[in-house]
């Protein structure tokens, strides 16, 4: 019996030592009384798509253009490359978007640009819940819309 007693005490002592050496994982802090379920990541391509949709719905926008001019002329992007006309940056947990557009000739540029700014800001903030600090509208050029061009050709 004394051997079994000593063996049992040694086993219990070694278990206690292991428990002391094992580092305990810190508890995850509660946010609003609830443990976080995980992390949500939104790819820049999704942000571009939201912004492109908002820009396309604005009156007076002829097209979304590339950030660089080609021989001084704006390059209106094809539908599969529209995301190149929107650039997204994060500054101090706030989003800054740069959009490049061609606007319709004969309309007030400042009004269309303000409309684009507010539409993009509203859409992105509503869908993502991330504050948008700035929406910079870069007007790359002015051109006649397809409706005006076809109407003038039919009048001749």
ZANU-359517 format. One record per atom (N, C-alpha, C): x, y, z. Coordinates in steps of 0.05 Angstrom, whole numbers, plus 5000, padded with zeros to 4 digits. Atoms other than C-alpha are relative to their C-alpha. Last residue first. Example, Ala and Ser with C-alpha at 12.3 -4.5 7.8 and 13.67 -1.06 7.14 Angstrom:
<atoms>
498449764999527349795143498550225014501849765000524649105156501850245000
</atoms>
This chain:
<atoms>
498849925026441263193183498949854979501149745008436463123242501150094974502750055012438062373247498750274991499750135025445462533257497349954986498949805019444063053311500449874972502149815006439562553348501050214980501950135018444862003344497750184992498650055026450262453373498149874980499749755014445762723428501249964972502749925008443562023450500250264984500850155024450861773449497250084990501050274994452862323497499149864975502950015005457162893474499149725006500750105027463962933506496950004998502849955006467463273563499549894972500749875025474063043592497050034998497950045019478062733649499350134973501449985026473563003704502249994979498149895020476962763768498649994973500950045028471962673824501950144981498849815018475062593893499249944972500450105027470562243943501050214981500049845024472962374013499349844975499049744993472462124085499850194975498549915023468061524072500850295006500249715007465861204137501850074976497449874995465360444134499850294992500049914973458460124141502750135008497750114985459659724078500050085029499550295005453159784039502249895017502450164994450560444067500649714997500550004971457460784070497649825007497950154987459160573999499549995030500150285007452460793970502149835015502350124988452161464007499949704995499750004970459261663990497749865013497950204993458461463917500349985030501150265006451861853910502049785007502050084980454362463947498949724995498850024973460762523906498049905020498450244999457362373839501249965028501950235000452062903852501549745001501150024973457463403871498049775003497950104982461063253806499049975029499750295005454663323765502149885019502550144990453163993797500349704996499950014970460364243788497649865011498150204991460464043714500049985031498349884979454264433695501749795013501350014974451764113630501950125021502249824999453764293559498550005027499549725007458363713545497450165002501349915024456763063581500450304995502649894996461862833631498850104974500449815022467862373627497150095002502450005017469662053692500350194977499249875025475461863738497749974981501550105023473861683811500750174975499549835023478461753870498649884977500450105027475861443935500750214979499749785020478361574005499849874973499650075028476061094060500150264983502049885017476861234134500849954971502650154999480460784183497750144986501049984972486161304188497249875003498449814985486961354112498750035028500949984972484660764070501950195014497849984981485460843994498750015028500850004972480760643937502550005018497850074983481760803863499150035029500549944972475960793814502449915016500749724998476660823738499450095029497549855002480260153736499550305003498849984973473859823761502650165000500949764986470559983694501350045027497749864988474859463658499250255016498550194984469458943639502450135014501450094976464659503618501649805017502050215007469759803570498749915026499450284995473360433595497749824991502450114987472761123565500349705001500550275010479861363550497649895015500850204981480362113559499449734987502850065002484362503507499249795022501749774992490962853517497049955000499549775018494962343478498150235006498550125022491861783521500250224978500949925027489862073588501749864979498149865017491261693652498850064973498749784986486361503706501950174983497550094988482161093657501350245014497650005016475161343645502449895015497950014980468161213670502649974984498650254996462961433619502150025022499850135026458161963594501449735004497550155003456162183664499949854974497849835011450862733660502649854997500649865025445762413706502450164991500149714998448561943759499550134972502849914996446761203756499750315001501550055025453461003727497250105001499249805020457161333785498349974975501049734992453260933837500750214980502950015003454460273800498850275007500649995029461860433792497050014996499649725009462460593867499350034970502049834987459359933888500250284989502650065012463559543838497850175011500149885027469959893861497349954987500449714996468359713933499950144973502849964992467458983913499450305004501750045024474058993875497150045006500249755015477559283936498249984975497949965020475958633974499650274985501349935026471558674035502350064981498349865018474058304097498550064974501149955027469658114154502050164984499049765013472857814217498750024972497950035020469857314264500750264989500450255014464157194313502249944979500149975029466157724362499949734987497450085011464157554434499850044970500150245017457957944456502849944990501150234985457058444514499949744984502849954995458059054469498749755013500749755013464758774449497050035001502749975010467258254498499650274987501749794988474658144504497350024988500649815021477257464483498350225012502849995008479857114545499750224978501649784989487357034548497250004989500649815021489956344533498350225011502949985006492656014594499650204978501049725001499855834593497150004993501649955024501355124615499050295001498349935023506955114667498350084975498849744994502155134727501750094976502149795001497854574698501250275005500749955028504054154684497950224997497849855012506354234756499450074971500249734990499554014783502250184988502349875014499653394739499850295009499249935027506653224764497850134984498149774999504353284836500950074972501549764995498352834823501850255001501649945024502752304792498450255004498149905021507752344849498550074975499249734993502152284901501850124979502349835005499251664866500750295007500349985029506051334864497750194993497849835010507151464938499850054970500649734989500351174957502150204990502249895016501350574912499550295009499049955027508150434944497950134983498549755000505350515015501150074972501649765000500050005000501750255000
</atoms>
